[in-house]
Amino acid sequence: MFENARWRIDADMVAGYLRIYDKRTKKNVKLNGLPGSNKETHFKILKRREM
């Protein structure tokens, strides 16, 4: 997990997803910082062999 004053990055290693949480809006966001749906805000963590 990474955290600063505005953002929190959560990695769910079991499910293999990464999420970016905006503390100001209290929502998960897309890469551009705008809120989005679950599908848009859950980023798949690729294993080395999948790259």
ZASE-285258 format. One record per residue: x, z, y of N, C-alpha, C, O in turn; residue number from 1. Coordinates in steps of 0.2 Angstrom, whole numbers. Atoms other than C-alpha are relative to their C-alpha. Last residue first. Example, Ala and Ser with C-alpha at 12.3 -4.5 7.8 and 13.67 -1.06 7.14 Angstrom:
<atom><n_east>-4</n_east><n_up>-1</n_up><n_north>-6</n_north><ca_east>68</ca_east><ca_up>36</ca_up><ca_north>-5</ca_north><c_east>-4</c_east><c_up>3</c_up><c_north>5</c_north><o_east>-1</o_east><o_up>4</o_up><o_north>11</o_north><num>2</num></atom>
<atom><n_east>4</n_east><n_up>0</n_up><n_north>-6</n_north><ca_east>62</ca_east><ca_up>39</ca_up><ca_north>-22</ca_north><c_east>4</c_east><c_up>0</c_up><c_north>6</c_north><o_east>9</o_east><o_up>3</o_up><o_north>5</o_north><num>1</num></atom>
END
This chain:
<atom><n_east>-2</n_east><n_up>3</n_up><n_north>-6</n_north><ca_east>18</ca_east><ca_up>-100</ca_up><ca_north>-47</ca_north><c_east>3</c_east><c_up>-7</c_up><c_north>-1</c_north><o_east>5</o_east><o_up>-10</o_up><o_north>4</o_north><num>51</num></atom>
<atom><n_east>6</n_east><n_up>4</n_up><n_north>-3</n_north><ca_east>8</ca_east><ca_up>-94</ca_up><ca_north>-62</ca_north><c_east>2</c_east><c_up>-4</c_up><c_north>6</c_north><o_east>-2</o_east><o_up>-8</o_up><o_north>8</o_north><num>50</num></atom>
<atom><n_east>1</n_east><n_up>6</n_up><n_north>4</n_north><ca_east>24</ca_east><ca_up>-89</ca_up><ca_north>-72</ca_north><c_east>-6</c_east><c_up>-4</c_up><c_north>3</c_north><o_east>-6</o_east><o_up>-10</o_up><o_north>1</o_north><num>49</num></atom>
<atom><n_east>-5</n_east><n_up>5</n_up><n_north>0</n_north><ca_east>29</ca_east><ca_up>-77</ca_up><ca_north>-58</ca_north><c_east>-1</c_east><c_up>-6</c_up><c_north>-4</c_north><o_east>0</o_east><o_up>-12</o_up><o_north>-1</o_north><num>48</num></atom>
<atom><n_east>-6</n_east><n_up>-2</n_up><n_north>4</n_north><ca_east>12</ca_east><ca_up>-68</ca_up><ca_north>-58</ca_north><c_east>6</c_east><c_up>-6</c_up><c_north>1</c_north><o_east>4</o_east><o_up>-12</o_up><o_north>2</o_north><num>47</num></atom>
<atom><n_east>-2</n_east><n_up>5</n_up><n_north>5</n_north><ca_east>0</ca_east><ca_up>-73</ca_up><ca_north>-44</ca_north><c_east>6</c_east><c_up>3</c_up><c_north>-4</c_north><o_east>11</o_east><o_up>6</o_up><o_north>0</o_north><num>46</num></atom>
<atom><n_east>-7</n_east><n_up>-1</n_up><n_north>0</n_north><ca_east>-9</ca_east><ca_up>-59</ca_up><ca_north>-34</ca_north><c_east>2</c_east><c_up>-4</c_up><c_north>-6</c_north><o_east>1</o_east><o_up>-3</o_up><o_north>-12</o_north><num>45</num></atom>
<atom><n_east>-3</n_east><n_up>-1</n_up><n_north>7</n_north><ca_east>-26</ca_east><ca_up>-66</ca_up><ca_north>-31</ca_north><c_east>7</c_east><c_up>1</c_up><c_north>1</c_north><o_east>11</o_east><o_up>-3</o_up><o_north>4</o_north><num>44</num></atom>
<atom><n_east>-6</n_east><n_up>5</n_up><n_north>2</n_north><ca_east>-32</ca_east><ca_up>-63</ca_up><ca_north>-13</ca_north><c_east>3</c_east><c_up>1</c_up><c_north>-7</c_north><o_east>5</o_east><o_up>7</o_up><o_north>-8</o_north><num>43</num></atom>
<atom><n_east>-4</n_east><n_up>-2</n_up><n_north>6</n_north><ca_east>-49</ca_east><ca_up>-54</ca_up><ca_north>-10</ca_north><c_east>5</c_east><c_up>-5</c_up><c_north>-2</c_north><o_east>3</o_east><o_up>-11</o_up><o_north>-5</o_north><num>42</num></atom>
<atom><n_east>-5</n_east><n_up>-5</n_up><n_north>-2</n_north><ca_east>-55</ca_east><ca_up>-57</ca_up><ca_north>8</ca_north><c_east>4</c_east><c_up>3</c_up><c_north>-6</c_north><o_east>8</o_east><o_up>7</o_up><o_north>-5</o_north><num>41</num></atom>
<atom><n_east>-5</n_east><n_up>2</n_up><n_north>-5</n_north><ca_east>-63</ca_east><ca_up>-74</ca_up><ca_north>6</ca_north><c_east>5</c_east><c_up>5</c_up><c_north>1</c_north><o_east>10</o_east><o_up>4</o_up><o_north>4</o_north><num>40</num></atom>
<atom><n_east>-4</n_east><n_up>5</n_up><n_north>3</n_north><ca_east>-72</ca_east><ca_up>-70</ca_up><ca_north>-11</ca_north><c_east>5</c_east><c_up>-2</c_up><c_north>5</c_north><o_east>11</o_east><o_up>-4</o_up><o_north>3</o_north><num>39</num></atom>
<atom><n_east>-5</n_east><n_up>-3</n_up><n_north>5</n_north><ca_east>-78</ca_east><ca_up>-53</ca_up><ca_north>-4</ca_north><c_east>5</c_east><c_up>-6</c_up><c_north>-3</c_north><o_east>11</o_east><o_up>-5</o_up><o_north>-4</o_north><num>38</num></atom>
<atom><n_east>4</n_east><n_up>-2</n_up><n_north>6</n_north><ca_east>-86</ca_east><ca_up>-62</ca_up><ca_north>11</ca_north><c_east>6</c_east><c_up>3</c_up><c_north>-5</c_north><o_east>12</o_east><o_up>2</o_up><o_north>-4</o_north><num>37</num></atom>
<atom><n_east>3</n_east><n_up>5</n_up><n_north>4</n_north><ca_east>-77</ca_east><ca_up>-62</ca_up><ca_north>28</ca_north><c_east>-3</c_east><c_up>2</c_up><c_north>-6</c_north><o_east>-4</o_east><o_up>9</o_up><o_north>-7</o_north><num>36</num></atom>
<atom><n_east>3</n_east><n_up>-3</n_up><n_north>6</n_north><ca_east>-71</ca_east><ca_up>-52</ca_up><ca_north>43</ca_north><c_east>-3</c_east><c_up>-6</c_up><c_north>-4</c_north><o_east>-5</o_east><o_up>-12</o_up><o_north>-2</o_north><num>35</num></atom>
<atom><n_east>7</n_east><n_up>0</n_up><n_north>-1</n_north><ca_east>-59</ca_east><ca_up>-61</ca_up><ca_north>55</ca_north><c_east>-4</c_east><c_up>2</c_up><c_north>-7</c_north><o_east>-1</o_east><o_up>1</o_up><o_north>-12</o_north><num>34</num></atom>
<atom><n_east>2</n_east><n_up>-6</n_up><n_north>-3</n_north><ca_east>-41</ca_east><ca_up>-57</ca_up><ca_north>54</ca_north><c_east>-7</c_east><c_up>1</c_up><c_north>2</c_north><o_east>-9</o_east><o_up>6</o_up><o_north>4</o_north><num>33</num></atom>
<atom><n_east>0</n_east><n_up>1</n_up><n_north>-7</n_north><ca_east>-34</ca_east><ca_up>-75</ca_up><ca_north>51</ca_north><c_east>-3</c_east><c_up>6</c_up><c_north>4</c_north><o_east>-3</o_east><o_up>6</o_up><o_north>10</o_north><num>32</num></atom>
<atom><n_east>-7</n_east><n_up>0</n_up><n_north>-2</n_north><ca_east>-29</ca_east><ca_up>-70</ca_up><ca_north>33</ca_north><c_east>0</c_east><c_up>-1</c_up><c_north>8</c_north><o_east>5</o_east><o_up>1</o_up><o_north>11</o_north><num>31</num></atom>
<atom><n_east>-4</n_east><n_up>6</n_up><n_north>3</n_north><ca_east>-47</ca_east><ca_up>-65</ca_up><ca_north>29</ca_north><c_east>7</c_east><c_up>0</c_up><c_north>4</c_north><o_east>9</o_east><o_up>4</o_up><o_north>8</o_north><num>30</num></atom>
<atom><n_east>-1</n_east><n_up>6</n_up><n_north>-4</n_north><ca_east>-53</ca_east><ca_up>-47</ca_up><ca_north>33</ca_north><c_east>3</c_east><c_up>-6</c_up><c_north>-4</c_north><o_east>7</o_east><o_up>-5</o_up><o_north>-9</o_north><num>29</num></atom>
<atom><n_east>-6</n_east><n_up>4</n_up><n_north>3</n_north><ca_east>-59</ca_east><ca_up>-32</ca_up><ca_north>24</ca_north><c_east>-1</c_east><c_up>-6</c_up><c_north>4</c_north><o_east>-6</o_east><o_up>-9</o_up><o_north>6</o_north><num>28</num></atom>
<atom><n_east>1</n_east><n_up>6</n_up><n_north>5</n_north><ca_east>-70</ca_east><ca_up>-22</ca_up><ca_north>36</ca_north><c_east>6</c_east><c_up>-3</c_up><c_north>-3</c_north><o_east>11</o_east><o_up>-3</o_up><o_north>0</o_north><num>27</num></atom>
<atom><n_east>1</n_east><n_up>-3</n_up><n_north>6</n_north><ca_east>-69</ca_east><ca_up>-6</ca_up><ca_north>46</ca_north><c_east>-3</c_east><c_up>-4</c_up><c_north>-5</c_north><o_east>-8</o_east><o_up>-3</o_up><o_north>-9</o_north><num>26</num></atom>
<atom><n_east>6</n_east><n_up>3</n_up><n_north>2</n_north><ca_east>-69</ca_east><ca_up>-16</ca_up><ca_north>62</ca_north><c_east>-3</c_east><c_up>4</c_up><c_north>-6</c_north><o_east>-9</o_east><o_up>3</o_up><o_north>-8</o_north><num>25</num></atom>
<atom><n_east>4</n_east><n_up>0</n_up><n_north>-6</n_north><ca_east>-55</ca_east><ca_up>-6</ca_up><ca_north>70</ca_north><c_east>-7</c_east><c_up>-2</c_up><c_north>-2</c_north><o_east>-12</o_east><o_up>1</o_up><o_north>0</o_north><num>24</num></atom>
<atom><n_east>3</n_east><n_up>-7</n_up><n_north>-1</n_north><ca_east>-47</ca_east><ca_up>-1</ca_up><ca_north>53</ca_north><c_east>-5</c_east><c_up>0</c_up><c_north>6</c_north><o_east>-9</o_east><o_up>4</o_up><o_north>7</o_north><num>23</num></atom>
<atom><n_east>-1</n_east><n_up>-1</n_up><n_north>-7</n_north><ca_east>-45</ca_east><ca_up>-19</ca_up><ca_north>48</ca_north><c_east>-3</c_east><c_up>7</c_up><c_north>2</c_north><o_east>-9</o_east><o_up>8</o_up><o_north>1</o_north><num>22</num></atom>
<atom><n_east>5</n_east><n_up>-4</n_up><n_north>-3</n_north><ca_east>-42</ca_east><ca_up>-19</ca_up><ca_north>29</ca_north><c_east>1</c_east><c_up>1</c_up><c_north>7</c_north><o_east>7</o_east><o_up>3</o_up><o_north>9</o_north><num>21</num></atom>
<atom><n_east>-2</n_east><n_up>-2</n_up><n_north>-6</n_north><ca_east>-32</ca_east><ca_up>-33</ca_up><ca_north>20</ca_north><c_east>-6</c_east><c_up>3</c_up><c_north>4</c_north><o_east>-11</o_east><o_up>0</o_up><o_north>5</o_north><num>20</num></atom>
<atom><n_east>5</n_east><n_up>0</n_up><n_north>-6</n_north><ca_east>-35</ca_east><ca_up>-35</ca_up><ca_north>2</ca_north><c_east>3</c_east><c_up>3</c_up><c_north>6</c_north><o_east>7</o_east><o_up>7</o_up><o_north>6</o_north><num>19</num></atom>
<atom><n_east>-2</n_east><n_up>-3</n_up><n_north>-6</n_north><ca_east>-24</ca_east><ca_up>-40</ca_up><ca_north>-13</ca_north><c_east>-5</c_east><c_up>0</c_up><c_north>5</c_north><o_east>-9</o_east><o_up>-5</o_up><o_north>6</o_north><num>18</num></atom>
<atom><n_east>2</n_east><n_up>2</n_up><n_north>-7</n_north><ca_east>-30</ca_east><ca_up>-43</ca_up><ca_north>-30</ca_north><c_east>3</c_east><c_up>4</c_up><c_north>5</c_north><o_east>5</o_east><o_up>9</o_up><o_north>5</o_north><num>17</num></atom>
<atom><n_east>-4</n_east><n_up>5</n_up><n_north>-2</n_north><ca_east>-23</ca_east><ca_up>-42</ca_up><ca_north>-48</ca_north><c_east>-2</c_east><c_up>-3</c_up><c_north>7</c_north><o_east>-2</o_east><o_up>-9</o_up><o_north>8</o_north><num>16</num></atom>
<atom><n_east>4</n_east><n_up>6</n_up><n_north>-1</n_north><ca_east>-37</ca_east><ca_up>-32</ca_up><ca_north>-56</ca_north><c_east>4</c_east><c_up>-6</c_up><c_north>2</c_north><o_east>2</o_east><o_up>-12</o_up><o_north>2</o_north><num>15</num></atom>
<atom><n_east>4</n_east><n_up>1</n_up><n_north>6</n_north><ca_east>-25</ca_east><ca_up>-19</ca_up><ca_north>-62</ca_north><c_east>-4</c_east><c_up>-6</c_up><c_north>0</c_north><o_east>-4</o_east><o_up>-10</o_up><o_north>-5</o_north><num>14</num></atom>
<atom><n_east>-4</n_east><n_up>3</n_up><n_north>5</n_north><ca_east>-13</ca_east><ca_up>-21</ca_up><ca_north>-48</ca_north><c_east>-3</c_east><c_up>-1</c_up><c_north>-6</c_north><o_east>-2</o_east><o_up>-6</o_up><o_north>-10</o_north><num>13</num></atom>
<atom><n_east>3</n_east><n_up>-2</n_up><n_north>6</n_north><ca_east>-26</ca_east><ca_up>-18</ca_up><ca_north>-34</ca_north><c_east>4</c_east><c_up>-3</c_up><c_north>-6</c_north><o_east>2</o_east><o_up>-9</o_up><o_north>-8</o_north><num>12</num></atom>
<atom><n_east>-1</n_east><n_up>4</n_up><n_north>6</n_north><ca_east>-15</ca_east><ca_up>-20</ca_up><ca_north>-19</ca_north><c_east>-3</c_east><c_up>3</c_up><c_north>-6</c_north><o_east>-1</o_east><o_up>9</o_up><o_north>-8</o_north><num>11</num></atom>
<atom><n_east>1</n_east><n_up>-3</n_up><n_north>7</n_north><ca_east>-22</ca_east><ca_up>-13</ca_up><ca_north>-3</ca_north><c_east>2</c_east><c_up>-5</c_up><c_north>-5</c_north><o_east>-1</o_east><o_up>-11</o_up><o_north>-5</o_north><num>10</num></atom>
<atom><n_east>0</n_east><n_up>5</n_up><n_north>6</n_north><ca_east>-15</ca_east><ca_up>-18</ca_up><ca_north>14</ca_north><c_east>-1</c_east><c_up>3</c_up><c_north>-6</c_north><o_east>4</o_east><o_up>8</o_up><o_north>-8</o_north><num>9</num></atom>
<atom><n_east>-2</n_east><n_up>-3</n_up><n_north>6</n_north><ca_east>-20</ca_east><ca_up>-7</ca_up><ca_north>29</ca_north><c_east>-1</c_east><c_up>-6</c_up><c_north>-6</c_north><o_east>-6</o_east><o_up>-9</o_up><o_north>-6</o_north><num>8</num></atom>
<atom><n_east>1</n_east><n_up>3</n_up><n_north>7</n_north><ca_east>-21</ca_east><ca_up>-13</ca_up><ca_north>46</ca_north><c_east>2</c_east><c_up>4</c_up><c_north>-5</c_north><o_east>6</o_east><o_up>8</o_up><o_north>-5</o_north><num>7</num></atom>
<atom><n_east>6</n_east><n_up>4</n_up><n_north>0</n_north><ca_east>-23</ca_east><ca_up>-6</ca_up><ca_north>64</ca_north><c_east>-2</c_east><c_up>-2</c_up><c_north>-7</c_north><o_east>-8</o_east><o_up>-3</o_up><o_north>-9</o_north><num>6</num></atom>
<atom><n_east>6</n_east><n_up>-3</n_up><n_north>-4</n_north><ca_east>-11</ca_east><ca_up>9</ca_up><ca_north>66</ca_north><c_east>-6</c_east><c_up>-4</c_up><c_north>0</c_north><o_east>-12</o_east><o_up>-1</o_up><o_north>0</o_north><num>5</num></atom>
<atom><n_east>-2</n_east><n_up>-2</n_up><n_north>-7</n_north><ca_east>0</ca_east><ca_up>4</ca_up><ca_north>52</ca_north><c_east>-6</c_east><c_up>2</c_up><c_north>4</c_north><o_east>-11</o_east><o_up>4</o_up><o_north>1</o_north><num>4</num></atom>
<atom><n_east>5</n_east><n_up>-2</n_up><n_north>-5</n_north><ca_east>-2</ca_east><ca_up>4</ca_up><ca_north>33</ca_north><c_east>3</c_east><c_up>1</c_up><c_north>7</c_north><o_east>9</o_east><o_up>3</o_up><o_north>7</o_north><num>3</num></atom>
<atom><n_east>-3</n_east><n_up>0</n_up><n_north>-7</n_north><ca_east>6</ca_east><ca_up>-4</ca_up><ca_north>18</ca_north><c_east>-5</c_east><c_up>2</c_up><c_north>5</c_north><o_east>-11</o_east><o_up>0</o_up><o_north>4</o_north><num>2</num></atom>
<atom><n_east>4</n_east><n_up>0</n_up><n_north>-6</n_north><ca_east>0</ca_east><ca_up>0</ca_up><ca_north>0</ca_north><c_east>4</c_east><c_up>0</c_up><c_north>6</c_north><o_east>9</o_east><o_up>4</o_up><o_north>6</o_north><num>1</num></atom>
END
